[in-house]
Amino acid sequence: MVSGFHSTNNMVNFPDVEKVEWLNKILQQAWPFVGQYLEKLLVETIAPAIRASSIHLQTLSFTKVNIGDKAIKVVGVKAHTEHDKRQVMLDLNLSYAGDVEVNVEIKKYFCKAGVKGIQLHGKLRVILEPLIGDMPLVGAITMFFIRRPKLDINWTGLTNLLDIPGLNAMSDTMIMDAIASHLVLPNRLTVPLVANLHVAQLRSPLPRGVVRIHLLEAEDLTAKDTVIKGLIDGKSDPYAVLRVGTQIFTSHHVDSNLNPQWREMYEVIVHEVPGQELEVEVFDKDPDQDDFLGRVKVDLAIVKKARVVDDWFNLRDVPSGSVHLRLEWLSLLSSADRLSEVIQKNQNLTSKTADPPSAAILAIYLDQAYELPMRKGNKDPSPMVQISIQDTTKESKTCYGTNSPVWEDAFTFFIQDPRKQDIDIQVKDDDRALSLGSLTIPLTRILATPELTMDQWFQLEDSGLASRIYIKIVLRILWLSDDATPATPSPRPSSSGSGVGQGGITSEVNPAGPGGLAKPQPARPQHTTPDPEFATEGVLRIHLVEAQNLIAKDNFMGGMVKGKSDPYVKIRVAGITFRSHTIKENLNPIWNELYEVILTQLPGQEIQFELFDKDIDQDDFLGRFKLSLRDIISAQFIDTWYTLNDVKSGRVHLVLEWLPRVSDLPRLEQILQYQSQQSYQNKVMPSAAVLFVYVERAHGLPLKKSGKEPKAGAEIILKGVSHKTKICERSTSPRWDEAFHFLVRDPRDETLTVKLSHSWGQALGSLTLPLREVLAEPGLVLDRWLTLDGALPESQILLRATLKILDTQLAVCRRAPGDAANDASEEEVIPRWVPSHLDLRHRSGFSIVNDSTTAGQVKLTMGYSTEESRLFITVHACRALAACSKDGADPYVSFILLPDKKATTKRRTATKKRDLNPEFNERFDFDFSLEESMQRKLDLSVKNSVSFMSRERELIGKLQLDLDQIDLKTGVTQWYDLAGETN
């Protein structure tokens, strides 16, 4: 009896991850039937859908579908029972090395291709919810990978398949990404088992919480920038990349510092705990290849349990270094009772990030619409939805050919102050031009609802009489529990021994030293101490010159007679929208308009250009294109034509300049002389400088008339442009620590005004500062206490004013009279930077010798990941490719790793239309050992995609590279010359 009890007890105490051989036996037994189902699915459902999707694929058929004999294996299972009692959560460790074989044929193009073997390894989370009291006991099954699985597909004939029109914009990398993206968080695959379930809410449930990440500092980092070939240790220029799932953030870099302080804050949505991790990687910023300085991973389940984790973490995979993080778990409250308290706490939380802390998150479940307006000719629209909150816009999928679409999409937004923000919903046809209805919902409406939730039909405005949209809106307040009150992370102890006061401001009153003894009160600082990022913003100048060959939208006699268009341009950058004037009845308009914008250099920033035809009712779409700010910054100056996307024809001529900022006062005169000679249609005078103002604090302000201390705010004004600081709590010595910037046309004639007041009412003093005074300061920087007018004799303000002159490569540099070289020419134009990634062969004014042996360049990253045991090759871009026709070329990159008799390593990128400077940014992975990788030779070709039926292949350039010549362990990114065809 006793021995029987012990054997039973051993069975009950399972390990954390259990083996499930019984499940693998069931899967193996059922595998042929899984194959029958998949064959039926491919032939009867997927094939007809593919044939209907494109005229080029009407002859597609699956000629062979064999799922193989090897079933997918579940290596281990872990059940999570400690969370929600209304669900069952399982983690399945999957391993599949299948002998699947699928062949496809497209008769029209005599094309055969397929798949022969798939490998997949990863952790799949399966959630059974909701649990119900009727059969089948489970309402739905939801599946997803918490992290991207290791997926490898052995394609056969893929290169042939990707040559077909309609598919040549695809690549094997994109196909793999598409497969993975549907299965990895925040994406979920949900299979409902009963009727009337909110599928969108199961696919996108409310997050488990939000983690606020304070990236504070690092210590003892590795020195990568060595001097005299490594004999003398130098410094590093460190920055950090933070990842949680698909959410990625990059910090600013700190120059020449092995103990950098970042003091940055980020907020991430946590979908699943346990399971999701925060990964922080530190790099040394370099002009060519950034060096790795270490990484750390933190399980977010630990943060949820502890509420606050404030600790130093040792960096892995490097000899030394650690990073200081403060991680705060924010719970989701379904009541607005604590909203004011949260917003007040957030105002005390200062950081260097552009976005203030969020007070709430908003989940919007977009379900369906009913009876939307029809298109012209009584045709069904193809509706999609744009949902905007402040500067953030998200788009739904498109439902084609219906006026009662069902989207079942979900979106999440961070909200700074729900008392002041609105939800803007625009229902549009898929061309984004035709509006089908709109809706504005102030978030104050949701604050007034029970559980902060609205779940209902809404009547659409500017739409049909019966047009409605069904949306569920859920607001949740972000709360850091009372026992873990948020505080701005303290700075390193300074030599003066100053403590840290409330809100992270260094206390100046009785700071306690060791043992609690009071130290003498430090003297008032004589200069400002701005953030290291102060005055690092740059200025982008956009000269919208002209357009050519736009499509005609204003047709006559039912389209039989082609008309014209009345084009105008919308330019969107960093939340700012510029709009050109409209040019009447012209398909080749000349605008000659100038726009300038001050920008912070953030990763991923884009400038969007959209052209429209102005009409009485609805403006017609004439095309769009996007430019990467990073590319403009690296080029400094670009003067080129851009082809319009999503339309049949049209291109736009732009001159773009990321203006160098200098402190060279003699240069100002030359720039002002050049600017005065310029004339633009929109009457804009180019800026000659940018002014940065840092308002730190004031001292000795007057009391209010009632005798109380004032709540002081400062308004900073320059030529009609005004900025305001926050209002400080009651004090005659307020501290703001805020920075502002202004574009300056002529710093010799403009004056900065600062007005102080109590809550924007009673005046507390003012300051007028002619910018001529800043021009007279060393380095064009004024930094000191200045006396306030209209206040007490002791009333002063401490600020820094920094002028940066905006140089331009177009300005003429005149020599001084009597210069020895003056006899050659009266004036010398500063040489324009000619970007090598632009195709200049077809531009007038340039004479370029066409070297038959060089056909442009290709930018590659090659490296070996020891963690994943993989060789990876990333094809970034090509530049200055040789044109193959009057339209340029339609380039793509293909390569193979020799020796490879069966061509299993053959890969290719997407095709880029009419682009001699294409960007691909596609990564290819190979499961090789490091030794095997070193024995391979890269054989790469850049080709022009020509008509499939002609069977032509026009080679643009080739590259051959032995991988043993490359430091694969470190990884190398660089441009390589392409060898052209020799006759």
N, C-alpha and C positions, 0 to 999 in steps of 0.2 A: 504493500500500500504506500509506504513511504517512498520507495524507489520510483513508483509510478508517479507520485506527486512531483518529485524532482525532475523527471523527464518532461512532464507537462510544463513546469515552470521555465525550463530552458527554452522551450518552444515559444513561450509568451514573450520573453525578453529578447525581442529582435534587435539587431544592430540598427544604427541610424538609417543606413541605406540597405534595403533588403533585396535579395536576389529573387527573381520571379521566373524560374525556369518553366514553371507550369504555363505562364503566359506566353513564353517563347514557343512552347510546344503547340499551343493553340494557334498562334500566328503562323507557324510553319504549316500546320494542317490546313488552315484557312487560306493560305497564300494563293493557290490556284484559283480560288473563287474571287479573291481580291483582283487577280489578273483578269478574270472574265468581266468583272464590273468595270475595271479601268479601260479594257478594250471597247466595251460597249459605250462608255462615256466618251472616249476619244473619237470613235467612229460616228456615233449618232448625235452627239451634242457639241463637242469641241470643233470637229471638222466643219460642220455646216456654219458654225459661228465664224470661223476663220475665213471660209469662202465668201461669206457675206460682208466681211469687213473691208475687203479691197478687191478692185477689179483685177489686180495682178495675181490674186490668189484663188481665182474662181475654179481652177483645175487642180487644187490641192486635194490629196487623199493620203490616208495612212495605209501603206502597203503591208506593214508588219507591225504587230504589237505583241511583244513577248515580255511579260513581267519577270521572267526567269525563275529559277528554283530557290534562290537565296532570299529568305524572308528578312524583314527588318528585325533587329534584336533589341530587347530592352535589357540593358546591362545591369541596371539597378533602379529601384523605386524608393522615394522618400515621401511619406504622407505627413502633411502639416495639419494637425488637429487642434492647434492652440489658438487659432484665429476665429473666424466667423463660423458659428454653429449651423448656419443655413447653407453651408457649402462644403464640398469635399475638395481639397487641394492636393494634387499629386505632382511630384517632380520625377520625370522619366528620363534616365540617361540612355539615349538612343545611339545605336551604331548600325550602319547599313553600308555594306559593300556589295551592291547588287549587280547581277548579270543581266539587267534589263536591256532589251533591244527594241527600239522603235524606229521604223523607217518611214519617211515621208517623201512623196513625189509631187512635183508641180509640172504637169505635162506641157503646159504652154511654154515653159522655159527649159524643158528637157533637164530638169534639176532633180537630183536625188540627194537626200541628206538624212541625218538621224542622230540617235543617241545609242551608244554601246557602252553601258556601264555607268553607274552613279555611286558616289560615296558621300555619305552624310553622317556627321558625328556631332552631337550636341545635347543640351538639356532642355527637354520639352516640358513646360508646365501645363497640366490639364486641370481645369476647374469644372466641377459638376455643380451647377447652380441655376436657378434656385431649387432647393430640395422641396418637394411638394407631397401632399397627402394622397395623391392618386397615382395610378400607374402612368408613366414608367418611373415614378418617384423623383426623376430628375427633369427639370424644365429644359435645360440646354447644356451642351458641352462646349467649352471654350478652350482653345489651345493656342500656345505661342511659345517661342523661344525667348528667354530672358536676354540672352546674348546671341549674337549672330553665330549660327552653326558653321562648322567646317563643311563646305559643300564643294564637290568637284564632279563635273559632268564631262564625260568623254564624248565630245561631239564627233560626228563623221560627216564630212562634206559641208561643214558649217560655212566655209568661205564661199561656196557656190550659192548657198541659201541667202547669204547676206548681200549677194550681188543683185538680187531681184529688186526692181523698183518698189518702193514702199517699205522694204526691209533694210535698205542700205544705210539707213540712219541708225540701225541697231548694231550691237556688237555682243560678243559672248560675255564680256564684263557686265554690260547693261542687262542682259538676260538673267545672269546670276544675281545681280543686284535686285532685279524685279522679283525674282523668286524669293530671295531672302527677306525683302522688305515686307512682303505679305505675311511673313511668319514671325517677325521679330518685334518686340515691344517698341513703340506703343501699339503696333498692329496686332490684331487678334483674329483668329478664325473661329467663328461661332456657328454652331449647328443647333438650331432650335428643335426640340423634340415634341413640344406641345404648341398649340395655337395661341395667338394674342399675347405674345411676349414682346417687350420693348427690346428688340434686338440691338439697336444702336447703343443702349445703355449697358448691355452685356459686352458688346464689342469695345466700348469706351467707358468703363465705369469711372466713378469719381476716383481721383488718385487716393493713395493711402495717406498721403501727407505731402508737405513741401519741406525741403531742407534749404536753409539759408547758409551759404558757405562764405566764410570770411577767410580769404587768402591773405595771411598777414605778412609773413616774412620767411626767409630761409637763412641757413647758417652753413659755413664751411663747405661751400660748393666747390666743385673741381674747377681749376683754372684751365681753360681751353685756349685762350688767346695768349700763347707763349711767345717770347721774344728770343731772337738769335737762335732759331731752330730748336727751341725747347730748352736751351741752357738756362734761361731766366724765366721763372714762373711769372705769368702775367695775370690777367683777370678774366672774367667772363661777363657777358651782357645778358643776364638771365631773364627769361620769361616763362610762364607756366601755361599749360593747356589742361583744362579740366573737363572731364567727360562723365556724364551719367546717362547711359543708354545712348540715344541719338542727340542728346542735348550737349553741345560743345561750347566752351568759352575759352578765350585767350586773353591773358593779362597783358599789360604794357611791359616793355622790357626796361630794365635798369642798367644804365651804362656802367661798365668797368667796376663790378661789385660782386664779391663772393658772399656777401651777407646782405642781400637785397631786402628792401621793405616795399611790399606792394600795397597793402591796406586796401584790398578790393573786395567787393561783395557780389555774390551771385545767388540767384534763386533757381532751384530745380524742382521739377515735379517728380515725385517718386510713385511709380505705378505699382510696384510689387516689392514687399518686404516679407520674409527674407528673400534674397536673390540679387537685388540690384546693388551695384557698388559705385563708389566715387573713385575715379582714377585720376591722379594728378601726375603729369609728366613735366619735367623741367628741361628747358633747352637753352643753349647759348646762341644768341642771335648773331648770325654772320652774313656777309654779303652773298656768299654762295650757298653753302650747305650748313644748316643749323646743327650744332653738336648736341648730343644727348647728355643730360646732366643727372638723370635718375628718375625713378617713378615710385609712387606709393598708391596702394589700393586700400579703401576703407569700406567695410560692409555697412550699409546704411541701416541694417537691423540693429546694430550697436547704437547708432545715433538715436533711433526711435526709442530704444529702451532707456538710454541715459538722458534723453532730451537735449542735453548740451554736452558736446565733447570739445574741450579746449586743450590741445596737446601738441607736442612736437613729434613728427613721424620721420623715422630714418628712411632715406632714399635708397631704393634697391638698385642692383645692377651697376653700381658705381662705387669707387673706393671710399668716398666721404660725402657728407651732406645730409641735412634734415630740413624739413619744412614745417612751419607752424600754422596750424589750421584751427579755426573755431567753427564748429558745425552745430547748427540749432535745428531741432525738429519742430516744425510748426503744425499743430493740429488743425483740423477743419471744423469750425463751429457753424451750426445751422441756425444760430440766433445772432441778431445784430446788437445785442445788449452791450458788448464790449468793443464795438467798432471805434467809438471815439477814443477809448483808451489805447487801442492798437495804433491809430493814426498819430496820437500824441507821442507814443513810444517811438514810432518810426521817424518822427521829426527830430528826435534826439540822436538818432542813429546816423552817423556821418560816415561816408565812404567815398572812394574815388570813382565808383562806377557812374555811368551816365544816368542810369535809372534809379530813382529813389526806391526804398523798400516797398514791397506790395502789402496792402492791407487785406486783400482777398484774392481768391481765384474764382473764375466764372466758367462753368461748363455749359455749352449750348448744344443741345441735341436737335439737329435739323431733321425732321421726319419727312414731311411731304407738303405739296401744295395742291390746290384745287382750282380748276377753271381759270388758268392763266390766259392772258390775251393771246390771240393767234397772230402769226406773222402776216405780212402783206400777201395777198392772194389766198387768204384763209388757210395757210399752211400751219402745221403744228410747229411750235417752237422747240428748241433744244435747251431747256433751262438749266442754269447754274446759279449759285448764290455766292455773293461776296459779303462777308461779315466783318465789320470794322469797329474797333474800339480805339479811340485816339489815333495813334500813328500805326497801329497794327491791323493788317487786313489778311483774312484767310479765305480760301476759296473751296467750295464744295466740288464734288465730281459733277459731270454733265450728264443729264438724262436726255437721250436723243429722241426726237420726234414724238413729244407728248406735251399736252398742256396741263396734265395732272401728274407731275413727276413724284417719284418716291426716292429720296436720297439716302435716308438712314445714315447720315454723317454726324460726327461729333467733333467739337472744337473746344480748346481750353485757352483762356486768357488770364494773364496776371493783371490785377486791378490795383492802382495806387490809392484811389479814393472813390468808392462807389457813390458817394453823395454828389459827385461833380461830373460823372462820366455817363455816356449814353452808348447804347448798342445801335449801330447803323447797319441795316440789312438791305442789300440791293439784289433783286432777282433780275437776271439778265439772260439774253440769248447767248449761245456759246461763242459768238463773235465779240462779246463784251461791249458791243456798241448799242444794241437794241435793249432798252429797259422794259422789263415786264412788270415792274412794281417795286415799291420800296416800303420800308417800315423803320421807325425810330422808337426805341424803348429806353427811356431814362432808367438807370439802375436804381433810382430812388423808388420806382414802382415795385421792384423786387424786394427792396428793404422793408416794404410795408406788408409783404405777404408772409403767411405762416411757413415755417421751415425754409424761408428765403428761396422759394421755388414757385415758378409759373409753368403750367403744363396745359396748353390750350391752343385753340385756333386764333389767329390774328388776321384782321382784315387788312389787305395790302392797299397802300396809297398809290395814286397815279397808275391805277391798274383797272381791270374789269370790275363790274358791279359785284360779281360773285367771287372774285379772286381772293383766296385765303391761303394762309400758310400755317402749318402746325409745327410748333416749336416747344421744346421743354428747356427751361432756363433754370440753372441751379447755381446759386451764389454761396460761397463758403468763406467765412472770416478766418484769417490765418492767426493762430494764437500760440504764443510761447508761454508755457505754463508758469504760474507765479513763482514756483520754486526754482525757476531758471530764467530770471529776468534778463532780457537782452541788454548788453552794454557794448559800447564801442571798444574794440580790443585796445588794451593799453599799449603805448609805445614802449620801446626798450628804455630801461632806466637811464636817465641822462646824467651827466657829470654834476649838474646843478642839484640833482636830487629832487626835482619837482615831481609832485604826485599827479594823479589823474583825477580830475573832477568829473562831475556829472556831464554826460554827453561826450565824454572823451576829450574835453578841453583841458589842457594843462592848468592845474590849479595854481593860483599865485598867492593864495592866502594861507599862511602857516603850513606849508608842506612839511610833513613829518619825516624825519630822517630815521636811521636805525635806532631801535629802542624807543621810538615814539617821541624823541626830543625835537623841539621846533627848531628849524633853521631860519636864518634871516630871510626876510621877504626879498625876492630877487628884484633887480631894477627893471623898470619898464623897458621892453625891447625897443631898439631904435630902428629896426628894419623888419619887413614882413617875412613870414616863413611860409610861402605858398607851397602847394602840392608840387612834386617834381613834374607832373604833367601840365602845369600851368604854362601857357603860351606855346604849346606844341602843336596847336591846330594849324592847318594849312588852308590855302585859298585855291579853289578850282574856278578857272575862268572858261566859260563855254561861249564860243562864238558860233551861233547858228547862221550859217552862210546862205544856203540855198538847198533846193531839192530838184530832182529831175525824174521825168517819166512816171509821175504819179498816176494812179488809176482814175478814170473819169466816172464820177458817181451821179452827176446831174445829166441824165439822158433825156432825150426827147422822143416823142411818137413811140412810146412803149419800148424804148431801147434801140429802135431802128437807126436813130441818128445819135452818134456819140457826142456828148457834151463836154463839160469841163468839171472841175471841182473848185471849191473855195477853201483851200487848205490852211490849217493852222497846226501848231505843234504844242504838245504838253510835255514838259520836262519835270520828272520827279526825282528828287535826291534828298535823302536824310529827312523825310517828312515835309519838305518844302516843294511846292509846285510852282513852276514858271509857265506862263502861257504866252505864245507869240501872238502878234496881230494876224488877222485873217487877210489873205490875198485873194481877191475876187477872180474867178474864172481863169485859173492858171494851173497847168499841170507841171510847170517848171518854175515854181515861185522862187524869188530871191527875197529873203527876210533881212539879212544883215543886222541881226540883233545880238546883244551881248548880255550875259548873265554871270553873276559872281556869287559864290556861296562859300562860307567858312565851314570846314569839315574836320571832324576828328577822324583820325585814321583807324577805323575799326575793321576787323576781318569781314569779308563777305559783302561789303557795301557795293551797291550797284546804282548806276544812273539809268533811268528808264525814259525812253523817248517814244511818244505815241503821236501819230498824225491823224487828223480828222478833217472831214469836209463839213464846213459850217452850213447847216440847213435851218429852215424855219422851225421844223418840228424836232426831228431827231438827227443829230450829227452822225455822219457815216464814218466808219473806220477806214483809214488809209494805210495802216501798217504800224509796226512797232519794232524796236530793237533795244537791247540792254548792253551797257558797257560796265566792265569791272573797274572800280576806282583804283584797285591795286595796280592794274595794268597802266592806267593813266599816270599814277604816281611814279611807277618805274620808268615810263617813257619820258616823263616831264612835259614833252611837247608832241602833239599829234595833229596832223593836218591831212585829213583823208575823207573818202566817201564811205558811207555805211549802207549796206543793202537792207531794205525793209523786209521784215518777216511777216508771215501770215497773209500776204497779198501777192498778186501775180507779178507786179513790177513796182519799181520806185527805189530811189536811193537818196540819201541826205548827206550834204557836205558840212562837216564840222571842223572847227579848229579848237582843240582842247589844250589847256595849259595848266599844269600844277605849278603854281608860281613859286620860285625860290624866294626865301625870306632872308634878307641881308640887313646888316646894320651899317652899311657903307653910305655915309651922308652925301658925299659927292655924287653918288649914283642917282640920288633923288632928283637932282636937277635934270639929268638926261631923261629919266623916266617921265617926269612931268612934261617935258618938252614933247616927247613922243605921244603921250596921252592927249595933249592938246590938239594934235594933228588928226586924231581919230574921230570918226563920225559914225554913229549907229542909228538905225531906224527907230529904236525904242528910247532914244535920247539918253542913254546911259553913258556916264563918264567913267572910264576905267578907274579903279582904285589904285592909288599910289602906295598905300601902306595899310597895315592892319594894326589896330590898337588893342592891347590886352590890358584889362584893369583888374587888379586883385584888391578887393576891399576887405581888410582884415578886421579892424576894430576902431572904436572911437573912445575918447576919454573926456571926462568933465562936461558932459552934456547938461543943459539946464533941466530943472524939474518941470513937471506939468504945472499948469495954473493952480491945480488943486493941492500942490505940494507933494504929490506922489512921484515916484521915479517913472520915466517914460518907457513905453514899449517901442523901441526905436527901429525904424527901417530906413534904408538908404535907396534913393532912386538915382540912377546914373544915366545921363542924357548926352548924346552927341548928334547934332544936326537932325533932330526929329526922331531919332531912334532911342528908345528908352528901355532900361532894364531895372527890375526891382529886386532887392535882397529879401530874405525872409524877415519877419518881425521878431526881434529878440524879446525875451522875458524882461520884466521891469529892471532897468539898470541905467545908470548914467555912464557906464563904461561897457557898452554892448560889444559883442564879438560876433562877426558874421562869417568870416572865412569863405567868401564867395568870389568867383571869377566870372568876368564878362568879356566879350570881344565886339569890336566894331570895325567895319570897313571905312577907310578914310580916303577921300578924294584928293585933298591937298592939306597935309599936316601943318603947313605954314599959316593957314587961314582959319583952322577949325579950333573950337574950344570945348573942352569937357566940363560938364556941370554935374555936381553931386549935391542932392538935396536930402537932408535928414528931417524926419518928422515922426511924431507919435502916431502910430497906426494910420499913416497916410493922412493925418489931419494937422494938428498943431505943429508949426515949423520949429525945428530944433537947431537950425543952422544950415549953411550952404557953402559950397566951394566952387570957384571957377578956375579952371586950369587951362590956359592956352597951350596947345600942343607944341608951340614954338619952344616952350620951356623944356619939354621932353626932348626935343631935337638938340637942345644945348647940353643935355646930360651925357656922360660917358656911356658908350654902348647903347644910347637911346633908351636908357632905363632910369626912371625917377622912382625912388623908394625911400619914403621918409614920412614923418608926421607933418601934417599941414594944418594951419589954423583955419577954423571955420568962421565965416562971416555971419552976422545976425544971431550970435550966441554969446556965451560967457567968454571972458578973456582967455580962460584956460581950455576952452573947448577945441579939441583937435581930432583929426581923423588920420589913421595910418593906412596908407595904400601904396600899391605899386602900379605904375603905368609904364608899359613896355611897348615901344613902337618897332615894328618890323617892316622894312621897305620891301614892297613886292616887285622883285625884278622880273623882267620879261625878256625872252630871247629875241623879241621883235624890235626892241628899242635900239636906236642908233647910238653907238659909243663914239663921241667926238674927241679927237686928240686936242691937247693943249697947243696953243700957237707956239711955233718954234720947235715943236717936237722933231727929233732927228729923222724920224720915219715919215714925216708929214708930206714929203715930196711925192710919195707913192700915191697917196689918195687923200682927199680932204676929210673923208670920213670912212670909218670902217664899220661894217655891220657885224655885230657879234655873231659868230657862226651859229646857225641853228643846229640844234641837236637833231640829227637825222635818224629816227628810230629804225633799227635794222629789222624790226619785225613788221614794217610796213612795206607793201609792194609799191616801189617808186617808179617802176619801169614805164608806167602809163601816165605819169604825171608830168605836165609841161614844166619847164624850168629846171629839170634835173637831167644830167647826162650821165648815165650809168653804164659802165662797160659790162656786158653780159659775159661772165666767165663761164665757159662751157663745162668746166670741170667741177664747179660748185653749184649745187642746185638748192641752196637754202640750208637751214639747220633744223635739228630736232632736239627737244629737251626731254631727257629721260632721268628717272631715278631708278637705280639698281641697288639691291641690298639683300641681306639674308637675315631672316628673323629666327634666332635660336629658340625663342619661346615656342613658335609654331612649327619649327623645322621646315621652313618654306623659303624658297627663293621668290622674290617679288620684283616685278618690273612695272614701273608706272610711266605711261606715255603722257606727258604733260601737254606739249604743244609743238607746232612747227612755226618757222618764221622765214620770210623772204623766199617763199617757194617760187620756182619758175612757173610762169603762166603757160597753160597748154592750149588756150584758145583766147578769143577776144573777151570771153566771160571769166577768164582766170583759170580756175581748176576746181574740181570737187574732190579734195584730197582725203585719203584715209591712210592709216599705217598698218602694215602687216609684218609679222616677223615669225621666225622659227629658231629654236635653239638646237644647233647642230652639235654632234651628229644625231640625226633623228630620221631613220629610214621610213617609219610609219606616219610621220608628220603629226604625231600626237601632241607636240608642243606648238603647233601652228596657231597663231592668234591674230585677230585684227580688231581695229577700233571702229567706231562709227564713222560714217562719211559726213564731211562738212561741206555744205553747198557753197560754191562761188566764194571761197575763202583761201587766200594765199598766206594767211597767218592764223591757221585754225588752232583752237584749244580743244583738247580731248579729255585730259585728266582722268584716264582710265587705268586701273591697276589690274595686273595679271599675276596670279600666284601659281607656283609649281612645287609639288611635293617632292623635292630633291634634298639629299643630304648636302652639307656644305662642300664636301669633297666632290660630289657629283656635279654640283653647280660650277665649281672652278674648272671642270673639264669641258664645259659647254662654250659654244661660240654663238654670239648673237648675230643673226643674219636678218637685217631689217630693210624694208622697202617702204618708201612713201609713194603711193600710186594715185593716179587720177581715175575716179570711177566714171567709166563711159558706158554707153548703151549696152545692155546685156546681150541683145540680139546680134550686135556687131562682133561679139567675141573679142573685142580689142582690149588691150590692157596697156595703158600709157604710163611708163615708169617716170616718176619725177626725180627720185634720187635714192641712193642706197647707202647703207652703213654696215660694216662688219666689225665686230669687236670681240676679242677673247676675254671671257669673264675672269680669267686668272690675272688679268692686268688691273683689276678693280678691287678695291678694299670693300668686299661685300659685307663684312661684319659691321663696319661703320656705316655703310650706305653712302652712295655718291649721287648728287644731283648736278647735272651740267648740260650745256648745249653741245651738240656734236655736229660737225659739218657733214652734209650729205654729198656723196659723189654723184655727179650727173652722168647721163649716158654719153659715151664717147663714140663718135662716128668712125 
